[in-house]
Amino acid sequence: MLCAARPQVSAPEDALREEASNHPQSFEANRRLAEYYIRRNHVAQALPWLEKAARIDPADYDNGYDLALARLETKDLDGARAQLKLMLSRRDRSEVHNLLGDVEEASGNIDEAERQYEQAARMDPTEKNLFDLGTDLLRHHAYLPAVTTFQYAAGKYPKAARIQVGLGVALYSSGKYTDAVESLCRAVDLDPADTKALDFLGGMYDVSPEMADAVTKRLEHFVALYPSNAAANYYYALSLRKRNLTPESDAAREKVEVLLQKSIALRPNYAAAHFQLGLLYSDEKRLEPAIHELEEAARLDPGLKPVHYRLALLYKETGKAERSRRELELFQSLKDQK
């Protein structure tokens, strides 16, 4: 009978632990138990068995790599670095440099991290190595080198959606908005299931007028593919609101309202969607629903500055002078913050 303080374990786990206990000097027994935990994402539990296996056979590459990764994931950065440098002293491998880049990045050693990512990409320009190098350059605002890296990667891996996303972000960060939108549209077409492309594309739906129709088309496609995706409905609504609303476009207004309402129904705490719906109602002079949606947006995200400004205007218009004053004060205080 299990002790109450002991965590429950499965029969396979018991058998593996017994095997490791009966054969403490067996590399295979310790390694098998470590792999059991790794497969279940129990990294901290795998770590001592990886270390025992490494002491028995320090030259085993797979175990050494897993040990370094486990140390990184459990925040033992010095231990991870030491393990990887030991492995590099035996054999220079690109993936070891790439993982060492992760360790140096986590340690705050920016220049050394970039050097390791670049070394990995030079030794073996795989999609992962190039993506990690480009992402690291973006993370530290080296936008032009990031563009160069992602452009090279896009030529080498033209069907890799995440490379196109990285290129789009790098181009956007460099002020090349039309090229950025084109790259993100390619990413959407390559992998419609990758919602990161949607997030970036939706966030820059109005930066490139000449690409407006293409962006709206991709966002509409996303809604058709993922009707239960709150962000897809939200970004498509914003795109339609920006592109198509005129005094005569009642059908477009109704569609925007339906999309925003659906987005909120799917994600009730979506402050940005409440805010946009409030703006839509305000434009239509539906003041009470507008105030309700803006109040909800302010409740969900008190730091959203435009909400307080628009609430101040609506409170003033509906004769709520004191509330208007308080909202203006909130808006001004948020505006003054860094």
Secondary structure as GFF3:
##gff-version 3
##sequence-region A 1 338
A	DSSP	alpha_helix	11	22	.	.	.	ID=ss1
A	DSSP	alpha_helix	27	39	.	.	.	ID=ss2
A	DSSP	alpha_helix	43	56	.	.	.	ID=ss3
A	DSSP	alpha_helix	61	73	.	.	.	ID=ss4
A	DSSP	alpha_helix	77	90	.	.	.	ID=ss5
A	DSSP	alpha_helix	94	107	.	.	.	ID=ss6
A	DSSP	alpha_helix	110	123	.	.	.	ID=ss7
A	DSSP	alpha_helix	127	139	.	.	.	ID=ss8
A	DSSP	alpha_helix	143	156	.	.	.	ID=ss9
A	DSSP	alpha_helix	161	173	.	.	.	ID=ss10
A	DSSP	alpha_helix	177	190	.	.	.	ID=ss11
A	DSSP	alpha_helix	195	203	.	.	.	ID=ss12
A	DSSP	three_ten_helix	209	211	.	.	.	ID=ss13
A	DSSP	alpha_helix	212	225	.	.	.	ID=ss14
A	DSSP	alpha_helix	230	244	.	.	.	ID=ss15
A	DSSP	alpha_helix	250	266	.	.	.	ID=ss16
A	DSSP	alpha_helix	271	283	.	.	.	ID=ss17
A	DSSP	alpha_helix	287	300	.	.	.	ID=ss18
A	DSSP	alpha_helix	305	317	.	.	.	ID=ss19
A	DSSP	alpha_helix	321	336	.	.	.	ID=ss20
###
